[in-house]
Amino acid sequence: MVKEDLLQLVFHSDEPEDNLKKITVLNVPGQLNKQGSYEIEGQIISFFKNFIADELFALNRKLPLYSFESLKIWLCQASESAGLQGERLPTMSSKAITLVSHLSGSELKQIVVLDANLQANQQTLWEDACRELLTPLFGRFVPPAKPPEVLKNFLVMRVGTQLSDRLELYLNMRDYICFDSLVLQAK
């Protein structure tokens, strides 16, 4: 049996002109290493960097009216997001925005955005920006079919190793994905 603990990952933007400087992902499973401390495997870090952080940094640059400075993202199961409080998830309010996936194959089912306590027009701009920024994430979690080895080799020859490696990373990580919902605090 492998002992696990929940850890956090912090990603910083590589672009100095970006408004979004930091994304923190919480409740990431870590494993006990030989030195007795918990760590997150490199493949798991790459997965969250490629499929969440890089996507959100790029999308935030394109937001026309409202751009975010930092995001905190809790990973959870949809069934937990309403019931768990305390250390693992923040307290939910009735003003939280709930985005639901309309993509039948998406392994990400919902994103709950905590209320930012803004007023009037600012709140409306913020809510619109949340929808524009976060809705594309559902499409990132529609898993591709696992290609046969012959097709995989063909993909490497035709489109290069970078795309093939991303596909392989996603397919390998599907076994480790421990969430179907994100709870998000955007500032």
C-alpha positions, 0 to 999 in steps of 0.5 A: 500500500502506498501512503498518500497525502494531499499537497499543493502545486504553484504555477507562475506565469512566464510572461512578465506582462501577464495580469495572472501571475499565480495559479495554486492547485490544492488537494493534489495527491502526493506520495511518501518518498524514501526520505519520509516526506511527501512529493508530487510525481513529475508526470502529475506536475506536467499534467496540471501544467499542460492541462490546467495552468498553461491553458488558464494563463493563455486564456486569461491574456485574451480576456477583454474586460476583466483579467484575474491576478491569481487563481486558487483551485481545489480538486474534488469530487462533485459529490464532495463540493457541497458537503466538505468544508474546512481544510480540504475545501473552502466554505461555499456561499449561495452566490457561488457560480456553478459551471456545468459541463455540457460535453458528454465525454468530459471527465471534468463535470463542474467548476464552482467559482467562489463569490468575490464579494464585488458590487454591481457592474464589477460583479457582472464583469467578473462573472462573465470573465469567469465563464469565458476563462473556465468553460474551455477547461471542460473540453480539455478533459474529453479523453481521446481514445487510446490509439493502437501502437501503429497509429501512435508511431504514425502520429510521432512521425507526422505531428512530432513528439510534442503532440504525441507526448501530450496525448500519452501524458493525458492517457497515462494520467487518466488512471490517476485523476482523482477529481471531477470538479474544481472549486475555484477562487479568482481574484 
